[in-house]
Amino acid sequence: MNFGTKATEPVIIAVTGASGSCYALRLIQRLAAAGVPLHILLSDAARVVLDQELDLKLPADPAGTAAALAEHVSVDADNIHCYATRDWFSPAASGSAGIRRMIIIPCSMGTLAHIANGASDNLIERAADVMIKERGQLILVPRETPLSAIHLENMLKLARLGVEIIPAMPGFYHRPESLDDIIDFVVDRVLHHIEMPNPAAKKWGMA
């Protein structure tokens, strides 16, 4: 799979404790298979959800986490780099590292609220704050229902700052035949927004 020149540009992928960890793993799989350097941040709650939803128990140390993720999604671990939630020396913690793209998938309402209000209490929130201040590309994939007025106001605040909100709301016009088809629909939308060529994606009006 060749995604072109974008494959040389690193991406931060953050995973929080919202339901929908399958989306994160599919995105990691697709980007890692394309040779994109990935900087992966997982909240403590994300580790619990990965175990609950997918029976994936991750080691505590970053190197072990990277190896376990790579094995689970059947990709080479060379381009997967994981960091502890308080590793303030990671590339994600500073704009001087030059990383210009970050995706939080799935994004919990708690993480979204912290980002919307500039509260950087962990590396995920700090990395998002960096992306906003450096005017990079920040994509949030929230997964919550129903949405309260607080949730909506926080999303509106971030959207006005240029943050892209791509809710985990799969379409059905492509007539999905499996859970994988539904997962891919959301991940394909994320790949489209980071301008990764993805010919296999189902498009409206195209057979």
Rosetta silent file (secondary structure, phi, psi, omega in degrees, C-alpha in Angstrom):
SEQUENCE: MNFGTKATEPVIIAVTGASGSCYALRLIQRLAAAGVPLHILLSDAARVVLDQELDLKLPADPAGTAAALAEHVSVDADNIHCYATRDWFSPAASGSAGIRRMIIIPCSMGTLAHIANGASDNLIERAADVMIKERGQLILVPRETPLSAIHLENMLKLARLGVEIIPAMPGFYHRPESLDDIIDFVVDRVLHHIEMPNPAAKKWGMA
SCORE:     score description
SCORE:     0.000 S_00000001
   1 L     0.000  126.433 -177.944    0.000    0.000    0.000 S_00000001
   2 L  -121.216  116.369 -178.053    1.504    3.332   -1.041 S_00000001
   3 L  -100.204   13.662  174.924    0.062    6.554    0.341 S_00000001
   4 H    78.179 -158.827 -172.668    2.539    8.840   -1.450 S_00000001
   5 H   -66.269  -23.890  179.199    4.655   11.621    0.036 S_00000001
   6 H   -61.352  -20.644 -178.864    2.412   12.047    3.079 S_00000001
   7 H   -66.364  -16.039  179.706    3.848    8.768    4.362 S_00000001
   8 H   -86.069  -10.285 -176.840    7.046   10.604    5.281 S_00000001
   9 L   -97.068  126.914 -176.861    5.217   12.953    7.659 S_00000001
  10 L   -70.278  157.325  178.063    4.693   11.711   11.242 S_00000001
  11 E  -132.585  135.852  170.599    1.290   11.573   12.925 S_00000001
  12 E   -90.112  126.007  173.889    0.415   11.644   16.613 S_00000001
  13 E  -116.188  119.314  177.831   -2.386    9.215   17.426 S_00000001
  14 E  -109.468  138.656 -179.873   -3.947    9.574   20.864 S_00000001
  15 E  -121.819  125.158 -179.649   -6.380    7.024   22.270 S_00000001
  16 L  -111.069 -172.345 -173.194   -8.648    7.922   25.191 S_00000001
  17 L   -86.316   10.107  174.875  -11.170    6.016   27.276 S_00000001
  18 L   -68.690  154.878  174.201  -14.231    6.561   25.078 S_00000001
  19 L   -65.933  146.277  179.988  -15.808    3.476   23.583 S_00000001
  20 L   117.534   28.848 -179.522  -14.572    2.739   20.075 S_00000001
  21 H   -62.442  -21.181  177.829  -11.010    1.512   20.529 S_00000001
  22 H   -60.847  -33.467  177.851  -11.473   -0.515   17.333 S_00000001
  23 H   -64.052  -42.831 -179.353  -11.279    2.727   15.355 S_00000001
  24 H   -62.657  -45.786 -178.251   -7.893    3.564   16.862 S_00000001
  25 H   -65.559  -38.472  178.282   -6.428    0.159   16.105 S_00000001
  26 H   -65.734  -40.381  178.928   -7.651    0.202   12.516 S_00000001
  27 H   -64.662  -43.813  176.691   -6.159    3.672   11.980 S_00000001
  28 H   -58.733  -44.133 -179.598   -2.849    2.561   13.499 S_00000001
  29 H   -60.922  -47.316 -176.202   -2.882   -0.497   11.262 S_00000001
  30 H   -66.239  -44.046 -177.649   -3.575    1.459    8.086 S_00000001
  31 H   -72.835  -40.886  179.168   -0.996    4.178    8.719 S_00000001
  32 H   -63.999  -39.593  178.462    1.717    1.847   10.008 S_00000001
  33 H   -63.640  -26.834  178.835    1.257   -0.426    6.989 S_00000001
  34 L   -86.459   -1.523  178.434    1.796    2.643    4.797 S_00000001
  35 L    83.721   16.573  179.303    5.074    3.425    6.564 S_00000001
  36 L   -78.343  128.041  175.915    3.847    6.547    8.356 S_00000001
  37 L   -66.380  125.881 -175.669    5.872    7.271   11.535 S_00000001
  38 E  -116.185  133.147  173.297    3.421    7.107   14.440 S_00000001
  39 E  -111.408  109.135 -169.811    3.716    8.663   17.896 S_00000001
  40 E  -107.076  129.612  179.919    1.077    6.925   20.009 S_00000001
  41 E  -120.596  126.285  179.056   -0.315    8.233   23.291 S_00000001
  42 E  -122.546  129.894  174.513   -2.711    6.151   25.369 S_00000001
  43 L   -74.785  163.814  176.378   -4.567    7.320   28.436 S_00000001
  44 H   -60.162  -39.490  179.610   -4.937    4.994   31.416 S_00000001
  45 H   -66.309  -33.297  178.696   -8.639    4.717   30.618 S_00000001
  46 H   -61.928  -38.671  178.802   -7.834    3.767   27.014 S_00000001
  47 H   -63.884  -38.354  177.859   -5.897    0.758   28.260 S_00000001
  48 H   -64.788  -43.542 -177.808   -8.912   -0.342   30.294 S_00000001
  49 H   -68.359  -38.732  177.231  -11.244    0.039   27.293 S_00000001
  50 H   -59.410  -39.461  177.007   -8.877   -1.847   24.970 S_00000001
  51 H   -69.071  -43.678 -177.102   -8.967   -4.741   27.404 S_00000001
  52 H   -66.445  -44.836 -173.300  -12.750   -4.511   27.869 S_00000001
  53 H   -87.971  -32.267 -172.008  -13.697   -4.185   24.195 S_00000001
  54 H  -126.629    5.370 -177.710  -10.957   -6.159   22.432 S_00000001
  55 L    56.581   33.669  179.734   -9.318   -8.318   25.114 S_00000001
  56 L  -104.569  107.229  178.093   -6.065   -6.470   24.416 S_00000001
  57 L   -98.007  118.663 -176.148   -3.939   -6.168   27.542 S_00000001
  58 L   -99.723  141.873  175.192   -1.009   -3.810   26.970 S_00000001
  59 L   -62.716  159.525 -178.479    2.253   -3.806   28.936 S_00000001
  60 L   -75.130  -32.553 -175.276    2.932   -0.772   31.118 S_00000001
  61 L   -80.790  145.255 -176.568    6.237    0.177   29.486 S_00000001
  62 H   -57.839  -42.045 -179.034    6.177    2.176   26.218 S_00000001
  63 H   -64.757  -41.613  177.634    8.404   -0.227   24.273 S_00000001
  64 H   -65.129  -37.383  177.779    6.265   -3.188   25.295 S_00000001
  65 H   -62.461  -45.892  179.678    3.132   -1.261   24.361 S_00000001
  66 H   -59.865  -44.445 -179.601    4.483   -0.507   20.883 S_00000001
  67 H   -64.963  -40.810 -179.040    5.409   -4.147   20.319 S_00000001
  68 H   -67.557  -40.677  177.995    2.026   -5.403   21.540 S_00000001
  69 H   -63.550  -45.682 -179.407    0.103   -2.965   19.341 S_00000001
  70 H   -60.523  -42.299  179.581    2.174   -3.885   16.293 S_00000001
  71 H   -65.819  -40.655 -176.623    1.613   -7.581   16.894 S_00000001
  72 H   -64.306  -37.942 -177.674   -2.122   -7.126   17.428 S_00000001
  73 H  -101.396    7.418  173.610   -2.642   -5.292   14.124 S_00000001
  74 L    60.039   50.800  175.012   -0.006   -7.323   12.242 S_00000001
  75 L  -130.263  166.986  176.991    2.367   -4.520   11.266 S_00000001
  76 L   -72.508  136.966 -177.206    6.063   -3.821   11.708 S_00000001
  77 H   -81.547   -4.798 -173.492    6.809   -2.071   15.023 S_00000001
  78 H   -58.603  -35.840 -176.697    9.660    0.040   13.590 S_00000001
  79 H   -97.988   10.236 -179.908    7.463    3.087   12.934 S_00000001
  80 E  -108.255  120.464 -179.656    5.416    2.837   16.139 S_00000001
  81 E  -124.722  123.453 -179.234    6.612    4.894   19.105 S_00000001
  82 E  -111.496  153.574 -176.310    4.648    4.981   22.366 S_00000001
  83 E  -137.661  149.460  175.674    5.046    7.349   25.311 S_00000001
  84 L   -69.715  156.743 -175.068    3.953    7.473   28.927 S_00000001
  85 L   -69.777  -10.323  177.820    1.188    9.938   29.789 S_00000001
  86 L  -120.474   22.485  179.452    3.633   12.098   31.757 S_00000001
  87 L   -84.121   86.471 -176.141    6.582   11.940   29.364 S_00000001
  88 L   -74.043   -5.477  177.697    7.086   15.672   28.898 S_00000001
  89 L   -98.742    5.973  178.201   10.260   15.017   26.876 S_00000001
  90 L   -73.803  156.269  178.930    8.432   13.189   24.095 S_00000001
  91 H   -57.638  -27.387 -177.662    8.271   14.858   20.647 S_00000001
  92 H   -69.170  -16.800 -172.822    4.515   15.343   21.115 S_00000001
  93 H   -85.609   -6.348 -175.533    5.075   17.741   24.022 S_00000001
  94 L  -142.096  140.864  177.285    6.708   20.559   22.069 S_00000001
  95 H   -66.617  -21.775 -178.819    6.086   22.484   18.892 S_00000001
  96 H   -68.707  -14.656  177.483    9.811   22.482   18.196 S_00000001
  97 H   -71.358  -21.916  174.744    9.564   18.780   17.258 S_00000001
  98 L    81.328   12.063  176.998    7.771   19.865   14.097 S_00000001
  99 L   -76.901  129.586 -170.793    4.967   17.292   14.097 S_00000001
 100 L  -110.726   -1.882 -176.255    2.042   18.859   12.259 S_00000001
 101 E  -135.161  136.437  177.829   -0.769   16.274   12.513 S_00000001
 102 E  -143.868  137.638  178.226   -2.588   14.747   15.479 S_00000001
 103 E  -127.874  127.391  173.982   -5.663   12.531   15.703 S_00000001
 104 E  -106.822  111.201 -170.723   -7.474   11.685   18.941 S_00000001
 105 E  -145.164  116.370  -11.499   -9.485    8.540   18.240 S_00000001
 106 E   -75.592  159.554 -178.983  -11.751    7.905   20.009 S_00000001
 107 E  -109.362  118.960  178.620  -11.921   11.179   21.924 S_00000001
 108 L   -73.444  159.731  178.037  -13.673   11.167   25.293 S_00000001
 109 H   -67.698  -29.706  176.775  -15.762   14.119   26.400 S_00000001
 110 H   -66.184  -45.973  177.107  -13.385   14.650   29.320 S_00000001
 111 H   -62.747  -43.373  179.589  -10.371   14.966   27.022 S_00000001
 112 H   -59.520  -42.415 -179.633  -12.343   17.203   24.680 S_00000001
 113 H   -64.646  -42.964  178.864  -13.319   19.484   27.577 S_00000001
 114 H   -61.770  -43.226  179.866   -9.738   19.772   28.811 S_00000001
 115 H   -64.656  -43.711 -178.368   -8.495   20.672   25.328 S_00000001
 116 H   -61.985  -26.137 -177.188  -11.296   23.205   24.794 S_00000001
 117 L  -109.205   12.462  173.798  -10.332   24.949   28.015 S_00000001
 118 L    68.611   24.907 -179.546   -6.555   24.808   27.621 S_00000001
 119 L   -97.050  107.082 -176.092   -5.993   22.457   30.571 S_00000001
 120 L  -102.913   82.701 -176.646   -2.938   20.326   29.788 S_00000001
 121 L   -93.630  -12.360  176.702   -2.857   17.785   32.603 S_00000001
 122 L  -145.701  178.249 -173.745   -1.369   14.915   30.600 S_00000001
 123 H   -66.774  -33.515  178.083    0.611   14.353   27.416 S_00000001
 124 H   -61.975  -48.270 -178.671   -2.475   13.893   25.230 S_00000001
 125 H   -66.898  -38.696  177.784   -3.902   17.249   26.285 S_00000001
 126 H   -64.220  -44.280 -179.640   -0.495   18.938   26.028 S_00000001
 127 H   -62.229  -39.243  177.734    0.062   17.552   22.527 S_00000001
 128 H   -66.351  -39.894  177.583   -3.359   18.828   21.443 S_00000001
 129 H   -61.483  -41.345  177.388   -2.595   22.231   22.960 S_00000001
 130 H   -61.900  -44.706 -178.240    0.668   22.299   21.002 S_00000001
 131 H   -61.132  -39.070  179.430   -1.131   21.412   17.779 S_00000001
 132 H   -69.303  -47.329 -176.398   -3.588   24.288   18.264 S_00000001
 133 H   -68.617  -29.408  179.101   -0.980   26.897   19.186 S_00000001
 134 L   -89.374    1.518  179.888    1.308   25.836   16.329 S_00000001
 135 L    57.888   41.464  172.579   -1.642   25.863   13.924 S_00000001
 136 L   -87.536 -168.868 -179.135   -1.157   22.247   12.972 S_00000001
 137 E   -99.976  118.877  177.846   -3.920   19.807   12.086 S_00000001
 138 E  -119.250  121.943  178.633   -5.872   18.430   15.023 S_00000001
 139 E  -116.525  128.714  175.579   -8.659   15.915   14.397 S_00000001
 140 E  -111.776  133.948  177.095  -10.963   14.706   17.164 S_00000001
 141 E  -115.986   82.724 -178.620  -13.133   11.613   16.730 S_00000001
 142 E   -71.628  147.518  177.661  -15.654   11.862   19.589 S_00000001
 143 L  -139.330   95.105 -179.441  -17.771    8.842   20.496 S_00000001
 144 L  -156.040  149.176  174.601  -20.561    9.681   22.918 S_00000001
 145 L  -161.073  138.953   -9.034  -24.359    9.679   22.928 S_00000001
 146 L   -72.407  168.425  178.334  -26.449   11.574   23.719 S_00000001
 147 L   -97.664  130.111  177.691  -24.477   14.813   23.566 S_00000001
 148 L   -84.110  169.724  176.604  -25.139   17.418   26.238 S_00000001
 149 H   -60.636  -34.501  177.926  -25.070   21.173   25.673 S_00000001
 150 H   -62.750  -46.616  178.717  -21.669   21.206   27.401 S_00000001
 151 H   -58.189  -46.815 -177.320  -20.283   18.678   24.915 S_00000001
 152 H   -65.642  -40.482  178.176  -21.664   20.640   21.978 S_00000001
 153 H   -64.318  -39.663  178.051  -20.372   23.972   23.259 S_00000001
 154 H   -65.534  -40.431  177.012  -16.885   22.518   23.706 S_00000001
 155 H   -63.875  -41.586  179.059  -16.948   21.112   20.170 S_00000001
 156 H   -62.910  -42.902  178.364  -18.104   24.451   18.786 S_00000001
 157 H   -58.287  -45.241 -178.910  -15.317   26.277   20.615 S_00000001
 158 H   -70.220  -39.628  178.828  -12.714   23.922   19.146 S_00000001
 159 H   -60.618  -37.067  178.399  -14.233   23.982   15.653 S_00000001
 160 H   -68.507  -18.974  175.958  -13.956   27.774   15.680 S_00000001
 161 L   -89.812   -0.796  178.826  -10.246   27.349   16.419 S_00000001
 162 L    98.285    3.001  176.960   -9.830   25.171   13.340 S_00000001
 163 L   -72.447  137.231 -179.778   -9.990   21.782   15.046 S_00000001
 164 E   -93.046  124.764 -179.672  -11.676   19.173   12.828 S_00000001
 165 E  -105.053  113.596  178.790  -14.457   17.217   14.521 S_00000001
 166 L  -120.377   87.849 -178.017  -15.162   13.856   12.866 S_00000001
 167 L   -61.242  150.099  177.321  -17.665   12.023   15.079 S_00000001
 168 L   -76.736   72.092 -178.507  -17.669    8.239   14.958 S_00000001
 169 L  -120.406   88.148 -177.157  -20.940    8.227   13.007 S_00000001
 170 L   -67.324  143.936  173.475  -20.721    5.584   10.262 S_00000001
 171 L   -88.007  168.767 -178.318  -22.823    5.947    7.155 S_00000001
 172 L  -130.231    7.621  179.827  -24.759    3.090    5.624 S_00000001
 173 L   -68.601  -18.955  178.133  -25.182    4.177    2.005 S_00000001
 174 L   -88.645    5.866  175.867  -22.305    1.849    1.074 S_00000001
 175 L    54.090   66.502 -179.555  -24.307   -1.093    2.460 S_00000001
 176 L   -60.410  140.629 -179.246  -21.816   -2.450    4.998 S_00000001
 177 L  -108.937   -4.546 -177.941  -21.754   -6.224    5.260 S_00000001
 178 L  -154.414  167.372  174.815  -19.612   -6.532    8.370 S_00000001
 179 H   -61.086  -36.277  177.891  -18.400   -4.716   11.455 S_00000001
 180 H   -59.190  -39.034  178.944  -15.109   -4.155    9.626 S_00000001
 181 H   -62.244  -39.032 -179.625  -16.971   -2.235    6.914 S_00000001
 182 H   -69.514  -41.912  177.853  -18.487    0.072    9.552 S_00000001
 183 H   -62.808  -45.357 -178.107  -15.116    0.645   11.246 S_00000001
 184 H   -62.061  -33.284 -179.260  -13.455    1.337    7.900 S_00000001
 185 H   -57.803  -46.638 -179.329  -16.066    3.952    7.006 S_00000001
 186 H   -69.288  -44.669 -179.537  -15.024    6.168    9.937 S_00000001
 187 H   -63.780  -37.814  177.114  -11.304    5.514    9.512 S_00000001
 188 H   -60.672  -37.082  178.766  -11.549    6.289    5.785 S_00000001
 189 H   -66.115  -38.508  177.688  -13.021    9.699    6.632 S_00000001
 190 H   -65.298  -45.847  179.159  -10.087   10.417    8.935 S_00000001
 191 H   -59.866  -38.329  177.562   -7.584    9.334    6.267 S_00000001
 192 H   -61.031  -40.414 -176.258   -9.308   11.616    3.771 S_00000001
 193 H   -75.050  -19.694  173.071   -8.915   14.602    6.088 S_00000001
 194 L   -98.714   15.113  172.803   -5.180   14.051    6.505 S_00000001
 195 L    59.946   43.437  174.922   -4.960   13.806    2.701 S_00000001
 196 L   -97.943  115.760  177.576   -3.878   10.184    2.529 S_00000001
 197 L   -52.729  132.465 -173.131   -4.773    8.658   -0.851 S_00000001
 198 L  -148.155   72.463 -172.930   -7.191    5.832   -0.157 S_00000001
 199 L   -58.333  -26.971 -176.477   -8.648    4.428   -3.395 S_00000001
 200 L   -76.609  -10.987 -177.416  -10.527    1.635   -1.626 S_00000001
 201 L   -63.724  138.978  177.210  -12.678    4.082    0.366 S_00000001
 202 L   -76.587  126.953 -177.737  -16.382    4.023   -0.434 S_00000001
 203 L  -117.472  145.496  179.722  -17.456    7.377   -1.876 S_00000001
 204 L   -62.437  132.836  175.810  -20.916    8.828   -2.279 S_00000001
 205 L    82.062    2.156 -178.880  -22.216    8.524   -5.831 S_00000001
 206 L  -123.569  133.527 -178.492  -19.458    6.137   -6.907 S_00000001
 207 L   -71.969    0.000    0.000  -19.902    2.399   -7.338 S_00000001
